[in-house]
Amino acid sequence: YSIYQLSFKDLSLLVDKDLPYDRIQKALRNVPKQIKRFYPIDLYESEELKEKKSLTLRFAVQSDEKTLTEEEIAQIMQEILRTLEQEVGAKLR
């Protein structure tokens, strides 16, 4: 439990249609400690996306030491995006 503000940030990603969610979970096993949890909030598939699907993940971001600035949160989210790009080929939607 932390006394500092909890923020929620969403990432909408394009990933391969057949990518299982557990691969995303494994890719994010070493996320920054400020990520308290993450979970899917939306999944969209259509003909126009072809072999891709749109997946939106919600991240709960909180420090145990201080209130995070928007810039610090943005850096954390960039690190997560880079990890997902490298590990599972995700692209920001």
Buried (B, 14 or more C-beta within 10 A) or exposed (E): EEEEEEBEBEBEBBBEEEBEEEBBEEBBEEBBEBBBEBEEEEEEEEEEEEEBBBBBBBBBBBBEEEEBEEEBBEBBBEEBBEBBBEBBEBEEB
